[in-house]
Amino acid sequence: MKTLKLIIAIFLMSFTLSSCEEDDENCNCGEVLEKGVEPAQTWVRLKNECSDNTKKYVINSDKWIKLKVGDSFCADNVESWKPEQNK
């Protein structure tokens, strides 16, 4: 009986740990808090759904025009986002 409980506990722990890893990999989404336009740039300020951090990102104007404050936005390619420096 103890062996069965141990096996079940190990199974549940491995399932929990693997689901946390999956969540960490999908933390590229956030709520649009603000939108703006600067010379030759369109940007959004996002609140990250995983960490609740906020950051301002320059994005493509085609994507920017479709977004509204309050929308959820996920990056297709996080490496293409350009965070602004301390603004």
Secondary structure, DSSP 8 states (H G I E B T S, - for coil): -HHHHHHHHHHHHHHHHHHHHHHHHT--EEEEEEEEEETTEEEEEEEETTT--EEEEEE-HHHHHH--TT-EEE-S-GGG-EE-S--
